[in-house]
Amino acid sequence: MDPQRRAWLATAGAAALGAAAVNRPSLAALPEAATQGSPHTQPPLVPRDGRAYNPVVTLNGWTLPWRMRDGWKEFHLVAEPVEREIAPGMNARLWGYNGQSPGPTIEAVEGERVRIYVTNRLPEHTTIHWHGMLLPSGMDGVGGLTQPQIGAGKTFVYEFELKKSGTFMYHPHADEMTQMAMGMMGLFIVHPKDPRRYRVDRDFCFLINAYDIDPGSATPRIATMLDFNLWTWNSRAFPGIDHLPCRLGDRVRIRFGNLTMTNHPIHMHGYDFEVTCTDGGWVPKSARWPEVTIDVGVGQMRAFEFDAVNPGDWAFHCHKSHHTMNAMGHDVPTMIGADQRGLVERIQKLVPDYMVMGDRGMADMGAMEMPLPDNTLPMMTGQGPFGPLEMGGMFTVVKVRADQKPGDYSDPGWYRHPPGTQAREYAGALPEPPRAATPSADGDAGAAPLNVRKRGSHHG
């Protein structure tokens, strides 16, 4: 038989069978399963072989290396228990891939054929679903429907051609409530065939996820539906989320996907942007729309772009206020206006570390050093150049600088505002504000409010 035809038949057979188990003699041929232990953003992985593309930068993450073999781009994912630093002072025991949660970003190019080996080191079976991909049914990764489950200790292989470019993700379709609640997910970025198409200068990406971890513990509660207490980007909470450094004048893209149990209105200060991509594909220029906040629903991907023309430190966060806080307690009573001074003195005789909380609002929490259980984050934390930032959860800063060099992703420090461009305290005299008259006991109002025109009055 012609060797080329034999190779074609072998490939066609693999596609027809779908995701298949790898037998032991072929295990020696597996590509290396790279791992990553650092919780910080890694530099972009510039392609050494395969088709050329402009790589992404995964926020607090990294890109999985590959090898080219017989025209296939081969990757090796290992599903396994991992330990992830949510932010300095708190680690979580999660499930992920190749040493981290989320797993490494997979990058490839439209038209490439990818072969992805998946080794299962979890205590139960798993699969991987390639969310948003157009591929053969048998490669879709739904356990029991399109393939057998990948048993503990087993390795399966997925093979498919990348039909379109865009922003996608991967996650299990096996015991989903447990496995995704434990952190099993990752990004899959497919670049256009022509690297000049949709080109930007900086291309950031991350996944939105959430955990419910009791104070002092480290393993998520997997049955939680809505009352999560840690809202994270790539399994990191502020101040653990790295900043996004940009060079003045850069065209910047930010891609993100949502695998939590609720929607997230993602808001960026200082800019309007245009929505350019979803998990369905690229948005034509004629259909793009301007935004400053873009809502991303559960199981959706979004990408927006902007020209970095305004220098400064610009907040970037979810606009649900509880999602920019850590270790949220949902049964905390409202104490605004309550005088607790006499009570706190008596309580401190029994509990010396007891502090007043909430009688003037919650802002004091940003500056307090309240005793906390081990392995727990403060509700509000983080320091900026002018004091406590009073944030947590899904919050970081986009830093636009004129002197940031191309390809440099190091933190440039805090922005120095030019004279006359920063809010300042007013030290002059303040006039007494005009006030409306108080109604008298018989129901008649006193003097008319200042600067209020009476109905029917005329001024020449």
C-alpha positions in Angstrom: 0.0 0.0 0.0 1.2 3.5 -0.8 2.7 5.0 2.5 0.8 8.3 2.1 -2.5 6.4 1.7 -1.6 4.3 4.8 -0.9 7.4 6.8 -4.2 8.9 5.6 -6.2 5.8 6.6 -4.6 5.8 10.1 -5.6 9.4 10.6 -9.1 8.9 9.3 -9.4 5.9 11.6 -8.4 7.9 14.7 -10.9 10.6 13.8 -13.7 8.1 13.3 -13.1 6.4 16.7 -12.9 9.7 18.5 -10.9 10.3 21.7 -9.1 7.0 22.2 -7.0 5.4 25.0 -3.3 5.3 24.4 -1.8 1.9 24.7 1.3 1.2 26.8 3.9 0.8 23.9 3.0 4.2 22.6 3.4 6.0 25.9 7.1 6.3 25.3 6.3 8.5 22.3 4.3 11.1 24.4 5.4 14.7 24.4 6.8 16.0 27.7 4.2 17.2 30.2 5.5 20.6 31.2 4.6 22.0 34.6 4.6 25.5 36.1 4.7 26.3 39.8 4.9 30.1 39.7 1.6 32.0 40.3 2.9 35.1 38.3 2.3 36.0 34.7 4.9 34.3 32.4 6.3 35.9 29.3 4.6 35.1 25.9 5.8 31.8 24.3 7.1 32.8 20.9 6.6 29.9 18.5 9.8 28.1 17.4 8.1 25.8 14.9 4.7 25.3 13.3 2.9 28.3 11.8 3.9 31.8 12.9 1.5 33.8 15.2 1.5 36.6 17.7 1.4 35.0 21.1 -0.9 35.9 24.0 0.0 36.7 27.6 -2.0 34.8 30.2 -2.7 36.8 33.3 -1.1 34.9 36.2 -0.6 32.0 33.8 1.5 30.5 31.0 1.3 28.8 27.6 1.8 25.1 27.2 4.9 24.1 25.1 4.4 21.7 22.2 6.3 19.6 19.7 5.7 19.2 15.9 5.6 15.5 14.8 4.6 14.3 11.4 2.6 17.4 10.6 0.7 17.4 14.0 1.2 19.9 16.8 1.3 17.8 19.9 0.5 18.8 23.5 0.3 16.9 26.8 -2.1 17.9 29.5 -2.1 16.2 32.9 -5.2 16.5 35.1 -4.1 16.4 38.7 -4.5 17.9 42.2 -2.6 21.2 42.5 -1.9 23.9 45.1 -2.6 27.4 44.0 -1.7 30.6 45.7 -4.9 32.7 45.6 -3.0 35.7 46.9 0.0 36.2 49.2 -1.1 34.6 52.5 -3.6 32.1 51.2 -3.2 28.9 49.3 -5.9 26.6 48.0 -5.9 22.9 47.3 -7.5 22.6 43.9 -7.6 20.4 40.8 -6.1 21.6 37.6 -3.6 20.7 34.8 0.2 20.6 34.7 0.7 22.0 38.1 -1.7 24.9 38.1 -5.3 26.0 38.1 -6.4 27.1 35.6 -4.3 24.9 33.4 -1.9 26.3 30.8 -3.1 28.2 27.8 -3.0 26.2 24.5 -2.0 28.3 21.5 -2.2 27.1 17.9 -3.1 28.4 14.4 -6.2 28.0 12.3 -5.7 25.1 9.9 -3.2 23.3 12.1 -3.8 19.7 13.2 -3.5 19.3 16.9 -3.0 16.1 18.9 -3.6 16.5 22.6 -2.7 13.8 25.1 -4.6 13.9 28.4 -3.2 11.9 31.4 -5.5 11.6 34.4 -3.9 11.7 37.8 -7.1 12.6 39.6 -8.8 10.2 42.1 -11.7 9.8 39.7 -12.4 9.7 35.9 -12.5 12.8 33.8 -12.7 14.1 30.2 -11.9 17.4 28.3 -14.4 19.3 26.3 -13.0 21.8 23.8 -15.5 24.7 24.4 -16.5 26.5 21.2 -14.4 24.3 18.8 -15.8 22.9 15.6 -14.6 19.3 15.5 -15.7 15.6 15.1 -18.4 14.5 17.6 -16.1 11.8 19.0 -13.5 14.5 20.0 -16.0 16.7 21.9 -15.2 15.3 25.3 -18.6 14.5 26.8 -18.1 11.4 29.0 -20.6 8.6 28.3 -21.9 10.4 25.2 -19.0 10.9 22.8 -16.3 8.8 24.5 -15.6 6.6 27.5 -14.5 8.4 30.6 -10.7 8.8 31.1 -10.2 6.6 34.1 -7.7 7.4 36.9 -4.2 6.6 35.7 -5.3 6.4 32.0 -4.1 8.6 29.1 -6.4 9.5 26.1 -5.6 11.3 22.9 -7.7 13.9 21.1 -7.0 14.8 17.4 -8.7 17.4 15.3 -8.1 20.2 12.8 -8.6 23.8 13.9 -11.4 25.1 11.7 -11.5 28.7 12.8 -9.5 31.2 14.8 -10.8 32.8 18.0 -11.0 32.7 21.8 -11.9 29.3 23.3 -11.5 27.3 26.5 -11.3 23.7 27.7 -12.9 22.1 30.8 -14.2 18.7 31.9 -17.6 17.2 30.9 -17.4 14.6 33.7 -18.5 15.2 37.3 -18.7 18.9 36.3 -20.0 20.2 39.6 -16.9 18.9 41.4 -14.2 19.3 38.8 -15.0 22.8 37.6 -15.7 23.9 41.2 -12.2 22.6 42.0 -10.6 24.7 39.3 -10.3 22.5 36.2 -10.3 24.8 33.1 -8.0 26.4 30.7 -7.8 28.8 27.7 -7.5 27.6 24.1 -6.4 30.5 21.7 -6.5 29.8 18.0 -4.7 32.4 16.0 -5.5 33.4 12.4 -3.6 31.8 9.5 -2.3 35.3 8.5 -0.5 36.8 11.5 -1.3 40.3 10.2 -5.0 39.7 10.5 -6.5 41.0 13.8 -3.0 41.9 14.9 -2.6 43.8 18.1 0.5 44.9 20.1 -0.5 43.3 23.4 -2.9 40.4 23.7 -3.9 39.5 27.3 -6.2 36.6 28.4 -7.7 35.1 31.6 -10.6 33.0 32.9 -13.1 34.1 35.5 -13.7 31.6 38.3 -14.9 31.6 41.9 -14.5 29.5 45.0 -16.2 29.0 48.3 -13.4 28.2 50.8 -14.2 28.5 54.5 -11.8 30.8 56.5 -8.9 28.8 57.8 -9.4 25.9 55.3 -8.0 25.3 51.8 -10.4 23.1 49.9 -13.4 24.6 48.0 -17.0 23.7 49.0 -18.1 22.1 45.7 -21.9 22.3 46.3 -22.1 26.1 46.5 -24.4 27.7 43.9 -24.2 31.4 44.5 -22.6 32.3 47.8 -19.0 32.2 46.8 -16.5 34.1 49.0 -13.5 34.3 46.6 -14.0 35.9 43.2 -11.0 35.3 41.1 -9.3 35.8 37.7 -7.2 32.8 36.8 -7.6 31.5 40.4 -6.1 34.7 41.8 -7.7 37.4 43.9 -6.6 41.0 44.4 -3.9 41.9 45.4 -2.6 38.7 43.9 -3.8 39.5 40.3 -0.9 40.9 38.3 -1.2 44.3 36.6 -1.5 44.7 32.8 1.4 46.9 31.6 0.9 48.6 28.2 3.0 51.0 26.1 1.5 54.3 25.2 0.0 54.0 21.7 -0.3 50.2 21.7 -3.3 48.4 20.3 -4.4 46.2 23.2 -6.7 43.2 23.3 -8.1 41.6 26.5 -9.8 38.2 26.2 -11.7 36.5 29.1 -14.1 33.6 29.6 -16.6 33.0 32.4 -16.8 29.6 34.2 -18.5 30.8 37.4 -22.2 30.5 38.4 -23.2 34.1 37.5 -22.5 36.8 35.0 -19.8 39.5 35.3 -20.0 43.1 34.1 -16.3 43.7 33.3 -15.5 47.4 33.5 -12.3 49.4 32.6 -11.6 52.9 33.6 -10.2 55.6 31.4 -11.1 54.1 28.1 -13.9 53.1 25.8 -13.3 49.9 23.9 -14.9 47.9 21.1 -16.0 44.3 21.4 -14.1 42.4 18.8 -14.5 38.6 19.5 -16.8 36.1 21.2 -16.5 32.3 21.5 -18.6 32.3 18.3 -15.9 34.0 16.4 -14.6 37.5 15.4 -17.0 40.4 15.2 -17.0 42.1 11.8 -15.9 45.7 12.0 -19.3 46.9 10.8 -20.9 45.1 13.8 -18.6 46.1 16.6 -20.0 48.4 19.3 -18.4 50.8 21.8 -18.5 50.0 25.5 -16.9 50.8 28.8 -18.4 47.7 30.5 -19.1 44.4 28.9 -21.2 41.7 30.5 -20.0 38.1 30.1 -22.5 35.4 30.9 -21.8 31.9 32.2 -20.0 29.8 29.7 -19.2 32.8 27.4 -16.0 34.3 26.0 -15.5 37.9 25.2 -12.6 40.0 23.8 -12.3 43.8 23.5 -9.7 46.1 22.1 -8.6 49.7 22.6 -5.8 52.0 21.7 -3.7 52.8 24.8 -3.6 56.6 24.3 -4.3 57.7 27.9 -1.3 57.3 30.2 -2.0 56.4 33.8 -3.1 53.7 36.2 -6.6 52.5 35.2 -8.7 50.3 37.4 -10.0 47.1 35.7 -12.6 45.0 37.6 -15.9 43.3 37.8 -18.6 45.9 38.5 -20.6 43.7 41.0 -19.4 45.3 44.2 -19.2 42.0 46.2 -17.0 40.6 43.5 -14.2 43.0 44.4 -14.0 41.7 48.0 -12.5 38.6 49.6 -13.8 36.2 52.2 -17.3 37.7 52.0 -19.5 36.7 54.9 -23.2 36.8 53.9 -24.7 37.0 57.4 -22.9 40.2 58.6 -25.5 42.6 60.2 -25.6 46.2 59.2 -24.1 48.3 62.1 -24.1 51.7 60.4 -25.0 54.3 63.1 -24.8 51.9 66.0 -22.8 53.1 69.0 -20.7 50.1 70.0 -18.2 51.9 72.3 -19.6 50.7 75.6 -20.2 47.2 74.3 -16.7 46.8 72.7 -15.0 47.6 76.0 -16.8 44.8 77.7 -16.2 42.3 74.9 -12.5 43.1 74.8 -12.2 42.0 78.4 -13.1 38.5 77.2 -11.7 38.8 73.6 -8.7 41.1 73.6 -8.4 41.3 69.8 -12.1 42.3 69.2 -12.6 45.3 67.0 -15.5 47.6 66.2 -16.6 46.9 62.6 -19.2 48.6 60.4 -20.6 51.4 62.6 -19.2 54.0 60.1 -19.3 51.8 57.0 -16.8 49.2 56.0 -13.9 51.5 54.7 -11.9 51.0 57.9 -11.5 47.3 56.9 -9.0 48.4 54.3 -6.6 49.8 56.9 -7.3 47.5 59.9 -5.0 44.6 60.7 -7.7 42.5 62.1 -6.6 39.0 63.4 -7.7 36.4 60.8 -7.6 32.6 60.7 -4.6 31.1 59.0 -4.8 30.8 55.2 -7.5 33.5 54.9 -7.5 36.8 53.0 -8.8 40.1 54.4 -12.2 41.3 53.0 -10.5 44.5 51.6 -6.8 44.8 51.1 -4.1 46.1 48.8 -2.0 49.3 49.0 -1.8 52.0 46.4 0.4 55.1 46.2 -2.1 57.0 48.3 -3.1 54.5 50.9 -5.4 51.4 51.1 -7.1 50.5 47.9 -10.0 48.8 49.8 -10.4 46.1 47.2 -10.2 42.3 46.7 -11.4 39.7 44.4 -11.7 40.6 40.7 -9.6 43.8 40.5 -6.4 44.8 38.9 -4.8 47.8 37.1 -4.0 48.5 33.5 -0.8 50.6 33.5 -0.2 52.7 30.3 3.2 54.2 30.1 5.1 56.1 27.3 8.4 54.6 28.3 7.2 50.9 28.4 9.3 49.2 25.8 7.7 46.9 23.1 7.5 43.4 24.5 8.2 44.5 28.1 5.6 43.2 30.5 7.4 44.2 33.7 5.5 46.3 36.3 6.4 50.0 35.7 5.4 51.1 39.3 2.8 53.6 40.1 1.9 56.5 37.8 3.3 60.0 38.4 0.5 62.4 37.6 1.6 65.6 35.8 1.0 68.8 37.7 -2.6 70.0 37.5 -4.0 66.6 36.5 -4.8 65.1 39.9 -7.8 65.6 42.3 -6.7 67.7 45.3 -8.2 68.9 48.6 -10.0 72.3 48.5 -8.8 74.4 51.5 -11.0 77.5 51.0 -14.1 78.6 52.9 -17.3 76.7 52.2 -20.5 78.7 52.0 -23.5 77.5 54.0 -25.6 75.4 51.6 -29.2 76.6 50.8 -31.8 74.4 52.5 -35.5 73.9 51.9 -37.9 75.3 54.5 -39.2 72.8 57.1 -43.0 72.5 57.1 -44.7 74.0 60.2 -47.0 72.0 62.5 -50.2 73.2 60.7 -48.8 72.0 57.4 -47.8 75.4 55.9 -44.3 75.7 54.7 -42.1 78.4 56.0 -40.0 80.5 53.7 -39.7 79.3 50.2 -36.6 77.3 49.3 -33.7 79.4 48.0 -33.3 79.6 44.2 -36.7 77.9 43.5 -38.8 79.7 40.9 -42.5 79.9 41.8 -45.0 78.5 39.3 -46.2 81.2 37.0 -43.6 83.8 37.8 -41.8 85.7 35.0 -38.5 87.4 34.9 -37.8 90.2 32.4 
